[in-house]
Every structure is written in structure tokens, then in C-alpha cells.
């Protein structure tokens, strides 16, 4: 069944605001709250642990944490620990990271695609309780296994933009996170690329799309602000705006394009609890 989630934007709020925001999202009837790890703001795993501890059923997604920042064994330990503390409620995602930030910390890699090809399978194998040995360009493990692997490994999501990365994410990950500011047609093409990479694997990828969203009578104008001083000519096709019913109708178009979860990204002026209430109402209409 298609899902509706919402985003807690780490840039706008300090970490101590997250527990209350997570409770507000859960009380609003949302099943998922997503956040991300940008340099140098919130730690992804500390943040999701706080959000999960403050709630009882809410699932919390990381979309994403940068692969170059952590050894794959460290990421596996982080994910396994959180998953065992809060079984079935963590949605971990990883990605290339912003290359300029990776350069700032001395972690920029020459081939992000090679890193993803090596990193994601190793991470999934570790989370599955396997003993992993691999000698790659960026990932090197020798007889590594987790002492406390998850009872049930969570899905591992990869963030992707370009055609090559989309196909690779479909090939190696369990799900894919698509960034906001895309039209329905662009998302449909991205879904096709992910599925082409998935190939003959059993099941299907879980595809999550962030979508810029604003509620209210002046929603379209507020959403345009998020696109900067020179928004594209088709800017109104790249966001969901208006009443709860309008947003639900627009979200359904993304779902029809092949997305499994539409995650609503608020504008800077939105009050989190109010936005989550409207997002929860959208979730009920979609359900």
C-alpha cells in the first residue's frame, strides 16, 4: 500500500526539537518521518534514535547519511544497534554525500559509483549476519561479522539522481530515495531506471520520493520561494500545494508513476506540528 510521510529538516531546527516533532508526526497519524545527515548539522543515527525513543510506532528514515563519512562496518554497527533497540522502525539510507563537504573532511572519493557498488552489498551482507571478506577499491573487510546483527535486517536505501546511479541503486540496494523538485514525468523515468537496475531480483525496490509541499491558500507562492530567485518555468509542477485534498490528488500522481512512498517536504515557514497534521490528513485520504 502506498505511504505518505513527512520530513523533519535538520538545517532549520536544533536536535532538541526532534523528539517533540516526532511525537507530533505520530499523533498526526503519519507512519514515517524522514530526516538526513548533512555536514555539519545533526548526526543521523543519534537523531533517529532520539526520534524512535520519543515515539511508539513511528518509523524513522534516514535519507541519507553519506557513505564516505563512515567505514561500512561502522555503519552496519550503527544500523544494527538502532534496529535491535527499535525493531522494524528504522529506514536507513545512504548516499554519496555532497562532494564539496566530503572534500572538506578529506573523505571525497574519485568514483562515487564504485564506492556504492562496493559499500551497499557489504552493508547488506553484514546486516544479514554474514561474515564478510572483500577487497575493493574503497571497501576492505577481512572476516568481519556483527556481534549483534538485527533479527530481521532492515531495508537499506540508496539515494540516487543520475541515470547511472539510479540503475546502480536499483541493482545493489533494497530501496531508493529520490530527491525533491522533480516533476511526475521525471520521477516516472527515475522509477524506470531503478527497476531496470533491479532486473531479475526477487521482489521489487521500495521507492521513496521527497516532494516539496505547502498547504493553504497561498501555498503555491510559498512553495515557489523554495526554488530560489530563478525557479524553472514549470515550477508549479515540481511541488504539491493547496488544500489537503489538492495535495492528496497530487501525491496520487507520484504514486501512479511508481513511487511507493511520497514524503512531504515542508517550506521553511511551515510550523512542524501543523504541517504534520495536514500531512497526516493526506495519508488518510490516500489510504
ZIMO-V383767 format. One record per residue. D_CENTER is the distance of its C-alpha to the mean C-alpha in whole Angstrom. Layout:
d_center=D_CENTER
d_center=D_CENTER
This chain:
d_center=18
d_center=15
d_center=13
d_center=13
d_center=10
d_center=10
d_center=9
d_center=11
d_center=12
d_center=13
d_center=16
d_center=17
d_center=18
d_center=20
d_center=18
d_center=21
d_center=20
d_center=17
d_center=19
d_center=20
d_center=17
d_center=16
d_center=19
d_center=19
d_center=16
d_center=18
d_center=21
d_center=20
d_center=19
d_center=15
d_center=14
d_center=10
d_center=9
d_center=6
d_center=7
d_center=7
d_center=10
d_center=13
d_center=16
d_center=18
d_center=16
d_center=15
d_center=15
d_center=11
d_center=13
d_center=16
d_center=14
d_center=12
d_center=16
d_center=17
d_center=15
d_center=16
d_center=19
d_center=20
d_center=19
d_center=20
d_center=18
d_center=15
d_center=12
d_center=9
d_center=6
d_center=5
d_center=3
d_center=5
d_center=9
d_center=12
d_center=14
d_center=17
d_center=17
d_center=18
d_center=20
d_center=18
d_center=21
d_center=19
d_center=16
d_center=17
d_center=19
d_center=17
d_center=14
d_center=18
d_center=19
d_center=16
d_center=16
d_center=20
d_center=20
d_center=18
d_center=18
d_center=16
d_center=14
d_center=11
d_center=8
d_center=8
d_center=6
d_center=8
d_center=10
d_center=13
d_center=13
d_center=15
d_center=18
d_center=21
d_center=19
d_center=19
d_center=23
d_center=23
d_center=23
d_center=24
d_center=22
d_center=21
d_center=22
d_center=24
d_center=22
d_center=18
d_center=18
d_center=21
d_center=19
d_center=16
d_center=19
d_center=20
d_center=17
d_center=15
d_center=18
d_center=20
d_center=17
d_center=17
d_center=20
d_center=21
d_center=18
d_center=21
d_center=24
d_center=25
d_center=27
d_center=26
d_center=28
d_center=27
d_center=28
d_center=26
d_center=26
d_center=23
d_center=23
d_center=26
d_center=26
d_center=30
d_center=30
d_center=27
d_center=26
d_center=24
d_center=27
d_center=25
d_center=22
d_center=20
d_center=22
d_center=20
d_center=17
d_center=14
d_center=11
d_center=10
d_center=7
d_center=8
d_center=7
d_center=10
d_center=13
d_center=16
d_center=18
d_center=19
d_center=15
d_center=14
d_center=17
d_center=17
d_center=13
d_center=15
d_center=17
d_center=16
d_center=13
d_center=12
d_center=9
d_center=8
d_center=5
d_center=8
d_center=8
d_center=11
d_center=14
d_center=15
d_center=18
d_center=18
d_center=20
d_center=18
d_center=15
d_center=18
d_center=19
d_center=15
d_center=15
d_center=19
d_center=18
d_center=15
d_center=18
d_center=20
d_center=19
d_center=18
d_center=22
d_center=24
d_center=22
d_center=22
d_center=20
d_center=17
d_center=13
d_center=11
d_center=9
d_center=7
d_center=8
d_center=8
d_center=12
d_center=14
d_center=16
d_center=19
d_center=22
d_center=26
d_center=29
d_center=28
d_center=24
d_center=24
d_center=26
d_center=23
d_center=21
d_center=23
d_center=23
d_center=19
d_center=20
d_center=23
d_center=26
d_center=26
d_center=24
d_center=24
d_center=27
d_center=25
d_center=22
d_center=23
d_center=21
d_center=18
d_center=17
d_center=18
d_center=21
d_center=24
d_center=25
d_center=23
d_center=24
d_center=24
d_center=20
d_center=20
d_center=22
d_center=20
d_center=17
d_center=19
d_center=19
d_center=16
d_center=16
d_center=19
d_center=18
d_center=16
d_center=13
d_center=12
d_center=10
d_center=10
d_center=9
d_center=11
d_center=11
d_center=15
d_center=17
d_center=19
d_center=22
d_center=20
d_center=21
d_center=18
d_center=20
d_center=22
d_center=19
d_center=17
d_center=20
d_center=20
d_center=17
d_center=18
d_center=21
d_center=19
d_center=18
d_center=21
d_center=22
d_center=20
d_center=21
